[in-house]
Structures are given as C-alpha cells and as structure tokens.
C-alpha cells in the first residue's frame, strides 16, 4: 500500500491515490459479484438464508455503484427459488404489478 501513495504531497492527492488503489479492481469485482448474484440458487438453503445471501450480493454490488433494481431483485429471487416453491413463482408471475404501495 505504501508504494501506491508515494509521491502524494497533499492530503487531497493522498486520498485520490488511496481511492484509485481500491477502485482499480471495480470492473473485475462487478463481474465476479454479478455472476454470483445471477447464479445463486436456493438449493438446500432455507428461504431466509437464501434471501440473506442475495441481499449481501445486492449490497456488495451497490457498494461498487451497480445498484440492483427492486424488479430485478424480485425476479432473481423467484428465479433462484427451489422447484418445490414453483406455485409461489407462478402465482407471482400472474399477479398484477402494483405501484405506489
């Protein structure tokens, strides 16, 4: 880390060198997190543990300025649910979209 901040003569320059160091891997981090988010399935997890892991991934994506929309989150959540819950997914797909609630 020290090698990356050498040459900073002001706190502003130091801050930007540190920020650039930590943001340098932003694109790679997005690709990894997005793949994990898209591939997450409930499997043997409880619904609450599955939801918790999905929330951690959406928070991590938001941390690197890739905010997941509510519609995308809902779609991904339903897509990853275990097949035993297919009736829930089918009922959600048929339900009318309500705005402003």
C-alpha positions as a Python dict, from the first residue, in 0.01 Angstrom:
ca = {
    (1, 'X'): (0, 0, 0),
    (2, 'X'): (283, 239, 82),
    (3, 'X'): (417, 204, -273),
    (4, 'X'): (86, 330, -409),
    (5, 'X'): (78, 652, -206),
    (6, 'X'): (439, 759, -255),
    (7, 'X'): (456, 1098, -416),
    (8, 'X'): (134, 1236, -270),
    (9, 'X'): (221, 1582, -144),
    (10, 'X'): (-123, 1687, -18),
    (11, 'X'): (-399, 1508, 168),
    (12, 'X'): (-616, 1552, -142),
    (13, 'X'): (-358, 1374, -359),
    (14, 'X'): (-316, 1106, -94),
    (15, 'X'): (-692, 1050, -80),
    (16, 'X'): (-712, 1014, -458),
    (17, 'X'): (-422, 769, -469),
    (18, 'X'): (-587, 554, -200),
    (19, 'X'): (-926, 575, -372),
    (20, 'X'): (-776, 479, -708),
    (21, 'X'): (-597, 186, -547),
    (22, 'X'): (-919, 44, -402),
    (23, 'X'): (-1133, 116, -708),
    (24, 'X'): (-886, -27, -957),
    (25, 'X'): (-1049, -369, -939),
    (26, 'X'): (-1406, -237, -969),
    (27, 'X'): (-1478, -395, -1311),
    (28, 'X'): (-1341, -733, -1210),
    (29, 'X'): (-1530, -715, -880),
    (30, 'X'): (-1853, -637, -1068),
    (31, 'X'): (-1807, -936, -1296),
    (32, 'X'): (-1750, -1170, -1003),
    (33, 'X'): (-2036, -1036, -792),
    (34, 'X'): (-2278, -1022, -1084),
    (35, 'X'): (-2202, -1384, -1175),
    (36, 'X'): (-2256, -1491, -813),
    (37, 'X'): (-2579, -1290, -799),
    (38, 'X'): (-2714, -1437, -1125),
    (39, 'X'): (-2614, -1794, -1037),
    (40, 'X'): (-2735, -1800, -676),
    (41, 'X'): (-2994, -2072, -620),
    (42, 'X'): (-3175, -2171, -304),
    (43, 'X'): (-3082, -2538, -327),
    (44, 'X'): (-3072, -2679, 27),
    (45, 'X'): (-3074, -2335, 191),
    (46, 'X'): (-3369, -2212, 389),
    (47, 'X'): (-3561, -1931, 221),
    (48, 'X'): (-3433, -1684, 481),
    (49, 'X'): (-3068, -1789, 429),
    (50, 'X'): (-3113, -1770, 51),
    (51, 'X'): (-3264, -1419, 87),
    (52, 'X'): (-2981, -1314, 321),
    (53, 'X'): (-2715, -1422, 71),
    (54, 'X'): (-2897, -1247, -213),
    (55, 'X'): (-2913, -931, 0),
    (56, 'X'): (-2538, -948, 71),
    (57, 'X'): (-2468, -970, -300),
    (58, 'X'): (-2701, -680, -386),
    (59, 'X'): (-2537, -468, -114),
    (60, 'X'): (-2191, -553, -246),
    (61, 'X'): (-2300, -457, -598),
    (62, 'X'): (-2440, -127, -469),
    (63, 'X'): (-2107, -60, -296),
    (64, 'X'): (-1941, -50, -639),
    (65, 'X'): (-2218, 164, -790),
    (66, 'X'): (-2417, -115, -954),
    (67, 'X'): (-2750, -81, -777),
    (68, 'X'): (-2992, -369, -832),
    (69, 'X'): (-3348, -257, -903),
    (70, 'X'): (-3637, -392, -699),
    (71, 'X'): (-3783, -559, -1008),
    (72, 'X'): (-3452, -731, -1087),
    (73, 'X'): (-3411, -840, -726),
    (74, 'X'): (-3763, -985, -715),
    (75, 'X'): (-3714, -1163, -1047),
    (76, 'X'): (-3379, -1305, -940),
    (77, 'X'): (-3516, -1413, -603),
    (78, 'X'): (-3805, -1600, -763),
    (79, 'X'): (-3580, -1748, -1033),
    (80, 'X'): (-3346, -1895, -773),
    (81, 'X'): (-3612, -2048, -551),
    (82, 'X'): (-3622, -2426, -519),
    (83, 'X'): (-3859, -2606, -756),
    (84, 'X'): (-4072, -2707, -457),
    (85, 'X'): (-4189, -2345, -447),
    (86, 'X'): (-4290, -2328, -815),
    (87, 'X'): (-4651, -2246, -728),
    (88, 'X'): (-4533, -1933, -548),
    (89, 'X'): (-4331, -1829, -852),
    (90, 'X'): (-4620, -1899, -1091),
    (91, 'X'): (-4865, -1705, -873),
    (92, 'X'): (-4625, -1408, -861),
    (93, 'X'): (-4587, -1413, -1238),
    (94, 'X'): (-4964, -1394, -1280),
    (95, 'X'): (-5017, -1124, -1016),
    (96, 'X'): (-5078, -770, -1139),
    (97, 'X'): (-4797, -522, -1082),
    (98, 'X'): (-4889, -270, -812),
    (99, 'X'): (-4716, 65, -799),
    (100, 'X'): (-4701, 310, -517),
    (101, 'X'): (-4753, 67, -230),
}
